[in-house]
Structure formats: structure tokens, C-alpha cells
Amino acid sequence: MTAVPAAKAPKTAISPTRAENYPEWYQQVIRGADMAEMSGVRGCMVIKPWGNGIWELIKADLDRRFKETGHENAYFPIFIPLSLLQKEADHVEGFAKEMAVVTHHRLVNRDGKLVPDGELEEPMVVRPTSETIIGEAFARWVKSYRDLPLLINQWANVVRWEMRTRLFLRTAEFLWQEGHTAHASEGEAREETMKMLNVYVDFYRDVMALPCIPGEKTPGERFPGAVNTYTFEAMMQDGKALQAGTSHYLGQNFSKAANISFQNKSGEMEFAHTTSWGVSTRLIGGLVMGHSDDDGLRLPPAIAPQQVVIVPILRDEAEATRIMLYCEQVASQLRGQNYLGQPVRVKIDSRDLPGPDKRWQWIRKGVPLILEIGPRDVEGGNVALTRRLDLAARKAILPAAQLAATVADELKACHETLYRQAEALLEQRTRRDIRTVEDFKAYFGDGGENSFNNGQGFVRAPFCGDEDAVAGMLKDMGVTIRCIPFDQPAALGSCVLTGKPAKYEAVFARAY
């Protein structure tokens, strides 16, 4: 009997594949796209031009949305005096183990070695977040109800001394924005908190092509010092959750600590109601894990630094001038079109490298549309189109004029396809039928460290609200309560973990 040879695994640009080793696959997608690398500084990354280009587009879109809702940008010091932090002990406790502290202000050379000198009168903390330093400024700026609302945003870096780091997801230093606002009433502040959460959710869907579950954090998962914390939780391809961003109603807790008080219309003094909200370069980590495949990154067109890349096929010096001239003409036609109100971003890759090598580099970088142009294309007035989302298909040979006329539609279709795929994953990996603690434990199991299904997915189930009673059980499974989703079922029944009457439906998951 003749043995049947085993089928060869399909060749991929990224190794290992997601199924073989998901954490390593994630790192290799970032490396293959040349987005970032770990630096010589422990726990800190270098964001390379392609990764930074993605962040710049994320930042520009969000910044526009913030300004359209009345916010202004400011910048505050990176150093926070320890005495300021001590005014907000509850808030600080949540970050204390991650704080970097500066105790000296210079170095001196002693016996050929640089050593710290000039001890500070008061230690300075490198900001892990800026509520304290911004609150101190707000206390100076706010005197009357006429000064409110005060709507401020800051684009900055922060430092949280993480022990286990991973590019974009968790690093000692990362980039983010943090919005901070002060209001005359609780109602206005709560409205602001929800407004900014909705700004994030809309951005996540309309720009990053990712669905999410918006909801409220349970008391045990709130931001330190907040009255309410709201979140939007995303599903990664391995079934784990990613907290993509948060918005906090801080009540008067921070304003009392910082003395942000104002004279109301009746002439009486009141403390302001404050909010804070933020997202970070963690969005890029979610982008990688939410959309990428075994050939590398896949980018929604709105945040692709280049939306179309043209690869000239130059086999003969005699043809080079004619081909390059044609490439410039095609690029000019494409740049004359608009996508989301901006000219289409087009790059001609004229590097002295073989065409197939360049094509695969751009595939790994996630460019939505890649055009190859050789002598025959010039003669026929055509382009050879590769759609990043459809690598299994043959290259489409299209008239250049036809592509120019339809390029915005092509980019829109890329976004819609990415969103539909991510939405289908969220639905497939969300369980709503688990109603007993035995089924809950059986579903999550213990997983495998590198397993593609290590996270399993989301469980939406009734919960009694007693976090203390279930804390040990969830910790043993590595599961957390991600949020109380806004879309609650009409009937609840009994808590999946304790059997007590349920207060609400909660989302349970392993998370990054």
C-alpha cells in the first residue's frame, strides 16, 4: 500500500503562525511590519516610522473629534511632587508599585564613575497619569461658575514601571492622550463622561474597523478614586479581552483633594465635578491582534500611512524611464481622489530591490492596495492590483483610469471587510448560554500559555455583584469581570458563579 504524503502547510510570511504560538506571532507581525522594537532601556520601545505613522493618524483623527466637542490641548509637567500625590492617597495606591521616582538632580564624576548627586528637597514622581498635577492647575484657573466647564486634553508620555512588557500592549513608557474636565454640576460631568466614551466607540468602529462592548466597570475594577469608570472592551483573535480605553466620572473626589472650587451663581462656594478619559498606543496593539493574519499586518485604510503602494517592475534599464513616468502618472491620478475627505495616500517604491521582495514587504506592513506595474501594464494602460485582504486571489489586471475612479470605493470595501470579520469573531467567541459555575469552569479551563485559544472568549452571564465572594475563583482561572455592558437582557435569573439572584449581566474574560 502506497503511503500518501502529508499535505504541506501553506507558506506564510509570518512564522510562527497564530495557531502555533500566538504571543510570538504577535511579536513577529510587529517585526515584519517594521513598526517597533524594544530599546536598550529596560521595558521601553522604539516606535519606528511605520508604527509612528499609524499613531500619528490615530492621534490626528481623535484630536479632531476632541476639538469638535469643545476641548483644547494643553501640556503639563512630566514630574509630580510627592506631596501632591499624597493628597490623593486612594488614587495613588493604584499606581504606587509602578511609579518611577526621581530623587537627585545631577550626576558627578567620582573616580571615573558617574554617580547621582544633589538630592532633591522633595522626590518627584514621573507621571503615571496626571490627575494630581492637572488638578493643581485647575485649582488656580477655576474661581467662578463662569470659568466652567473647563475642557482640557493632553497628548503626552507616561511611565508605569511594568515588570512584564510587550510591544504596544504594556511598556514602561507609552504614549497616550488624557482628557481632564471640570464642571459646575454632576449632571454636566456625567454627560461629559458618556460623551467621550461614545467618541471613542465611534472612532474604534469607524476608523479602526473594530467592534467593542461598551459598559461600566464594576466597583472592584474602577479607576482608583473614580465614582464610575466606563470602558469599551475589544475581542482579540485568541479570545482574550483588551481594555481599549476608559472614561471616568470622578465626582468631587479629586476636586476636594486639589481644592478645585468655584463661586456659584448664588455666591456660594462649591467643589467642581471632574472627569478624565484616555486611550494610548495600546490601540495599536489591539489593531495588530484584532486584524492581522499569518502574512502580517492588515490596516484599515483610514490609519494606513500609505493606502496605495506602487511597485515598478524594472527588469531593463531601457524600460525604466518609461515605467517610472507611467507610475508617476498613475500616482497623480490616485492622489487626485479623496477618501474620508483627504487625498488618497500613495507611495511609489523605487528602491533597487526585486519587485516580489518589495511586494511582500508591503503585504507584511498591511498596505490595503498594492499595484505592480511592468512593461506590459504600461503598453496596455493597466495596473496589476493586489488587495491585502484577498491574497489568495489572482492579481486583478485593471485599467489605471478605472482604478483611479474607484479607489475610494476599494478602500471603503477594505474597511467594511475588516469590520465584518472582526464583528463575526466577536459574535462567534461570545457565549451567552453558560448559566452554571460548572459550565463556567469547564469553558475557561486552564488553557495553554501559547495557545491560540488560550483566552477562549467572552462569557456574558448573570452576576450577583458580590466581587469579594468570587475573587479567588476568578483569580485561579485568570479570568476578570470586564464590564457591565450597557445592553442588558430583559431577564436575568441566578448568578452564574454563586447562584444568588443576579443584579446584572456581566462580561467575563481573560484579558491583556
C-alpha positions in Angstrom: 0.0 0.0 0.0 1.5 3.3 -1.1 1.7 5.9 1.7 0.0 9.2 0.9 2.4 12.1 1.5 1.3 14.6 4.2 -0.1 17.8 2.8 2.3 20.7 3.0 1.4 23.5 5.3 0.8 26.7 3.3 3.8 29.0 3.3 3.2 32.2 5.3 5.1 35.4 5.6 5.0 35.3 9.4 6.4 32.5 11.4 5.3 31.1 13.8 1.6 31.2 12.8 -1.1 32.3 15.2 -2.1 28.7 15.9 1.5 27.6 16.7 2.4 30.3 19.1 0.2 33.3 19.4 2.4 35.6 21.6 5.4 35.1 19.4 3.2 35.5 16.3 2.2 38.9 17.7 5.8 40.0 18.1 6.7 38.8 14.6 3.8 40.7 13.0 5.2 43.9 14.5 8.7 43.0 13.5 7.6 42.0 10.0 5.8 45.3 9.5 8.9 47.2 10.9 6.7 49.0 13.4 8.6 49.0 16.6 11.3 47.3 18.6 12.4 47.1 22.2 15.1 49.6 23.1 18.2 49.4 25.2 16.2 51.0 28.0 14.5 48.3 30.1 10.9 47.9 29.2 10.8 50.8 26.7 10.2 50.6 23.0 11.4 52.5 19.9 8.4 53.2 17.7 9.7 53.1 14.1 8.4 55.3 11.3 5.7 52.9 10.1 4.3 52.4 13.6 4.6 56.1 14.4 2.8 56.9 11.2 -0.1 54.8 12.3 -0.1 56.6 15.7 0.0 60.0 14.0 -3.1 59.2 12.0 -4.9 57.8 15.1 -3.9 61.0 17.0 -5.0 63.3 14.2 -8.4 61.8 13.9 -9.0 61.7 17.7 -7.7 65.2 18.1 -10.2 66.5 15.5 -13.0 64.7 17.4 -11.9 66.2 20.7 -11.8 69.7 19.3 -15.2 69.3 17.7 -16.6 68.6 21.1 -15.1 71.8 22.6 -11.8 70.5 24.1 -8.5 72.4 23.9 -5.0 70.9 24.1 -2.5 71.9 26.8 0.6 70.4 28.2 1.6 69.7 31.9 4.9 68.8 33.6 6.1 65.2 33.5 7.3 65.5 37.1 4.8 65.4 40.0 5.9 66.4 43.5 5.4 63.6 46.0 3.4 66.0 48.3 0.8 66.5 45.6 0.3 62.7 45.2 0.0 62.3 49.0 -3.2 64.4 48.9 -4.8 61.7 46.9 -3.8 58.5 48.7 -6.6 56.3 47.3 -5.8 57.3 43.8 -2.0 56.9 44.2 -2.3 53.5 45.8 -3.4 52.0 42.5 -0.2 53.1 40.8 2.3 53.1 43.7 4.1 49.9 42.7 4.6 51.2 39.1 5.9 54.7 39.9 9.4 55.8 38.9 10.8 58.3 41.4 13.5 61.0 40.8 15.5 61.8 43.9 18.6 63.6 42.5 19.0 66.4 40.0 22.6 65.8 38.7 25.4 63.4 38.1 29.0 63.9 39.2 32.2 62.1 38.2 33.8 60.3 41.2 36.8 58.2 40.5 35.8 57.8 36.8 32.2 56.8 37.6 29.1 58.9 37.2 27.0 58.9 40.4 23.9 60.7 41.5 24.4 63.9 43.4 22.3 66.9 44.5 19.5 65.2 46.4 16.1 66.9 45.8 14.4 68.6 48.7 11.3 66.6 47.7 11.2 63.5 45.5 9.5 63.8 42.1 7.4 61.1 40.5 7.5 60.6 36.8 3.8 60.9 35.8 1.9 57.6 35.7 -1.2 59.8 35.0 -1.8 63.5 35.5 -4.9 64.0 37.7 -2.9 65.4 40.5 -0.7 67.9 38.5 -3.7 69.0 36.3 -5.9 69.3 39.4 -3.4 71.7 40.9 -3.6 73.8 37.8 -7.4 73.7 37.6 -7.5 74.9 41.2 -5.7 78.1 40.1 -7.7 78.5 36.9 -11.2 78.0 38.3 -12.7 80.7 40.5 -16.2 81.3 39.3 -19.0 79.3 37.6 -18.1 81.5 34.6 -14.8 79.6 34.3 -16.7 76.3 33.8 -16.8 74.0 32.0 -13.1 73.6 31.7 -12.3 71.1 28.8 -8.7 70.2 28.5 -6.8 67.4 26.7 -3.1 66.5 26.8 -1.1 64.4 24.4 1.9 63.1 26.4 4.0 60.1 27.5 3.6 58.4 30.9 5.7 56.0 32.8 4.4 52.9 34.7 7.2 50.6 35.7 5.8 47.3 34.3 7.6 44.1 35.2 6.4 42.1 32.1 6.4 44.1 29.0 5.1 43.6 25.4 5.3 45.9 22.5 2.4 48.4 22.4 0.4 46.5 24.9 2.4 47.0 28.0 5.6 49.0 28.2 7.3 51.1 31.0 6.8 54.2 28.9 4.0 54.7 26.5 2.2 57.5 24.5 -1.4 58.5 25.2 -3.9 61.3 25.5 -5.6 62.1 28.7 -8.6 64.4 28.8 -9.4 66.2 32.1 -12.5 68.4 32.6 -14.2 70.3 35.4 -17.9 71.1 35.6 -20.4 73.1 37.7 -22.7 70.1 38.2 -22.8 66.4 38.5 -25.2 66.2 35.5 -22.8 68.1 33.2 -19.8 66.0 34.3 -21.7 62.7 33.8 -22.8 63.9 30.4 -19.2 64.6 29.5 -18.1 61.2 30.7 -20.5 59.4 28.4 -20.0 61.8 25.5 -16.2 61.0 25.5 -16.8 57.2 25.8 -19.1 57.5 22.7 -16.4 59.4 20.9 -14.0 56.5 21.5 -16.5 53.8 20.5 -17.4 55.7 17.2 -13.7 56.1 16.5 -13.0 52.4 17.2 -15.7 51.3 14.8 -15.4 54.0 12.0 -11.6 54.3 11.9 -10.0 51.2 13.3 -12.7 48.9 11.9 -13.1 47.1 15.3 -16.3 46.3 17.2 -16.3 46.5 21.0 -18.6 46.1 24.1 -19.1 49.4 25.9 -20.1 49.3 29.5 -19.4 50.2 33.1 -16.6 48.7 35.3 -17.6 47.0 38.5 -16.6 48.7 41.8 -13.6 46.4 42.1 -12.3 47.3 38.6 -12.8 51.1 38.7 -10.1 53.6 38.2 -8.6 54.5 41.6 -10.6 57.4 43.1 -13.3 57.4 40.5 -17.1 57.3 41.2 -17.8 55.5 38.0 -15.5 54.1 35.3 -16.8 53.3 31.8 -14.9 51.2 29.3 -15.0 49.7 25.8 -13.7 46.1 25.7 -12.5 44.6 22.4 -12.0 40.9 21.4 -8.6 39.8 20.2 -8.3 36.9 17.9 -7.1 34.5 20.6 -10.3 35.1 22.6 -8.8 37.5 25.2 -10.2 40.9 26.0 -8.4 44.2 25.6 -9.5 47.2 27.5 -9.2 49.7 24.7 -9.9 52.9 26.6 -11.8 54.3 29.6 -13.8 57.3 30.7 -14.2 58.2 34.3 -16.7 60.3 36.3 -14.5 61.4 39.3 -17.3 63.2 41.2 -15.8 65.7 43.7 -13.1 63.4 45.0 -10.3 64.9 43.1 -11.6 68.5 43.2 -11.7 68.3 47.1 -8.2 67.0 47.2 -6.9 69.7 44.8 -9.3 72.4 46.0 -10.9 73.0 42.6 -13.7 75.2 44.0 -15.8 78.0 42.4 -18.3 80.6 43.4 -21.7 79.6 42.0 -24.4 81.9 40.7 -25.8 82.3 44.3 -22.4 83.4 45.5 -21.7 80.2 47.4 -18.5 78.2 47.1 -18.8 74.7 45.6 -16.3 72.0 44.6 -16.3 71.2 40.8 -17.2 67.8 39.4 -14.4 66.4 37.3 -13.8 63.7 34.7 -10.9 62.1 33.0 -10.6 59.8 29.9 -7.9 58.4 27.8 -6.5 56.0 25.2 -2.9 55.1 24.4 -0.6 53.3 21.9 -2.3 50.2 23.3 -4.7 50.9 20.5 -2.0 49.8 18.0 -1.6 46.5 19.9 -5.3 45.9 19.6 -5.1 46.7 15.9 -2.4 44.1 15.4 -4.2 41.4 17.3 -7.7 42.3 16.0 -6.9 42.3 12.3 -3.6 40.7 11.4 -3.1 37.3 9.7 -0.3 34.9 9.1 1.1 37.1 6.3 1.4 40.1 8.7 -0.4 43.3 9.5 -3.7 44.3 7.9 -4.5 48.0 8.2 -7.8 49.8 8.0 -7.3 52.4 5.2 -8.0 55.4 7.5 -4.9 54.8 9.6 -2.6 53.2 6.9 0.4 55.6 6.4 0.2 54.6 2.8 -3.1 53.5 1.3 -1.7 52.5 -2.1 1.9 51.5 -2.9 3.1 51.3 -6.5 5.8 48.7 -7.2 7.6 49.3 -10.5 8.8 46.1 -12.2 12.2 47.2 -13.6 14.0 44.4 -15.5 15.7 46.6 -18.1 17.4 49.9 -17.8 16.0 50.9 -21.2 12.4 50.4 -19.9 13.0 52.1 -16.5 12.3 55.7 -17.6 9.1 54.8 -19.4 7.8 52.7 -16.5 8.7 55.3 -13.8 6.9 58.0 -15.8 3.8 55.9 -16.1 4.0 55.1 -12.3 4.1 58.9 -11.6 1.0 59.4 -13.9 -0.9 56.7 -12.1 0.1 58.0 -8.7 -1.0 61.5 -9.7 -4.4 60.2 -10.8 -4.9 58.3 -7.5 -3.8 61.3 -5.4 -6.5 63.3 -7.1 -9.1 61.1 -5.5 -10.4 61.6 -1.9 -11.1 59.0 0.8 -12.8 60.3 4.0 -12.2 63.8 2.9 -8.5 63.6 2.3 -6.3 62.8 -0.8 -5.5 59.2 -1.2 -2.0 58.5 0.2 0.2 56.9 -2.5 3.8 55.9 -2.5 6.0 54.7 -5.4 8.6 52.2 -4.2 11.6 52.9 -6.4 14.1 51.1 -4.2 16.7 48.9 -6.0 15.1 45.6 -4.9 13.3 42.8 -6.8 9.7 43.5 -7.3 8.4 40.4 -5.4 10.5 41.3 -2.3 9.1 44.8 -2.2 5.5 43.4 -2.7 5.9 41.1 0.3 7.3 43.9 2.4 4.2 46.0 1.8 2.0 43.0 2.4 3.6 42.5 5.8 3.1 46.2 6.5 -0.6 45.9 5.8 -1.0 48.3 2.9 -4.6 48.0 1.7 -3.8 48.2 -2.1 -0.5 47.2 -3.8 0.0 47.9 -7.5 2.7 46.3 -9.7 3.5 48.0 -13.0 5.7 46.4 -15.6 6.2 47.0 -19.4 3.0 45.2 -20.4 1.0 47.3 -18.0 2.4 50.5 -19.5 1.6 49.3 -23.0 -2.0 48.4 -22.0 -2.6 51.3 -19.7 -3.2 48.9 -16.9 -2.1 48.1 -13.3 -1.8 44.7 -11.5 -3.7 45.1 -8.3 -3.2 43.0 -5.1 -5.8 43.6 -2.4 -4.2 43.0 1.1 -7.4 41.3 2.3 -7.6 38.8 -0.6 -4.1 37.4 -1.2 -5.4 34.0 -2.2 -7.0 35.6 -5.3 -5.0 36.2 -8.5 -3.8 39.8 -9.1 -6.5 41.8 -10.8 -5.5 43.5 -14.1 -7.4 46.8 -14.3 -7.2 49.9 -16.5 -5.4 52.5 -14.5 -8.2 55.0 -15.1 -10.8 52.6 -13.8 -8.9 52.1 -10.6 -8.5 55.9 -10.1 -12.2 56.3 -10.5 -13.0 53.5 -8.0 -10.1 53.7 -5.5 -12.2 55.3 -2.8 -14.7 52.5 -3.1 -11.9 49.9 -2.9 -10.6 51.5 0.3 -14.1 51.7 1.8 -14.6 48.0 0.9 -11.3 47.2 2.7 -12.6 48.9 5.9 -16.0 47.2 5.7 -14.5 43.7 5.2 -12.2 44.1 8.2 -15.0 45.3 10.4 -17.3 42.4 9.3 -14.6 39.9 10.0 -13.8 41.3 13.5 -17.6 41.5 14.2 -18.1 37.9 13.2 -15.2 36.9 15.5 -16.7 38.8 18.4 -20.0 37.1 17.9 -18.5 33.6 17.4 -16.4 33.9 20.6 -19.1 35.2 22.9 -21.1 32.7 24.9 -24.5 33.7 26.3 -25.6 30.2 27.3 -23.4 29.5 30.3 -25.5 29.5 33.4 -23.8 27.3 36.0 -20.4 27.6 37.7 -19.5 24.1 36.5 -20.1 25.1 32.9 -18.2 28.3 33.5 -15.1 26.5 34.8 -15.3 23.9 32.1 -15.4 26.6 29.4 -12.4 28.6 30.6 -10.4 25.7 31.8 -6.7 26.4 32.3 -5.7 27.0 28.7 -2.2 26.9 27.4 0.3 29.7 27.6 0.9 29.9 23.9 -2.4 28.6 22.7 -4.4 30.4 20.0 -7.5 29.7 22.1 -5.9 30.4 25.5 -8.4 33.2 26.1 -11.4 31.2 24.9 -13.6 34.2 24.5 -16.2 36.3 26.3 -18.9 34.9 28.6 -21.9 37.1 29.1 -23.8 35.8 32.1 -25.9 37.0 35.1 -23.8 38.1 38.1 -24.9 38.9 41.7 -22.4 41.8 42.1 -20.5 40.2 45.0 -17.0 40.6 43.8 -15.4 39.5 47.0 -17.2 36.2 47.0 -15.9 35.2 43.6 -12.5 36.9 43.6 -10.5 33.8 44.5 -12.3 31.6 42.0 -11.7 34.1 39.1 -8.1 34.7 40.1 -7.4 30.9 39.9 -8.8 30.8 36.4 -7.1 34.0 35.3 -10.5 35.5 34.5 -11.7 39.0 35.2 -15.0 40.9 35.1 -14.5 43.1 32.1 -17.6 45.3 32.3 -21.3 45.5 32.9 -22.5 46.0 29.3 -25.0 48.8 28.6 -27.2 46.4 26.6 -28.7 44.4 29.4 -31.1 41.5 28.9 -34.8 41.8 29.9 -34.5 38.8 32.4 -31.5 37.8 34.5 -32.2 34.8 36.8 -29.5 33.5 39.1 -25.8 34.4 39.3 -23.6 32.1 37.2 -21.0 31.9 39.9 -22.9 32.0 43.2 -26.4 31.0 42.4 -27.7 34.1 44.2 -30.2 36.5 42.5 -28.4 38.4 39.7 -28.1 42.2 39.7 -27.0 42.5 36.1 -25.3 40.7 33.2 -21.5 40.9 33.2 -18.8 40.1 30.7 -16.2 37.7 31.9 -12.9 37.0 30.0 -9.2 36.6 30.2 -7.5 39.8 29.3 -4.3 41.6 28.3 
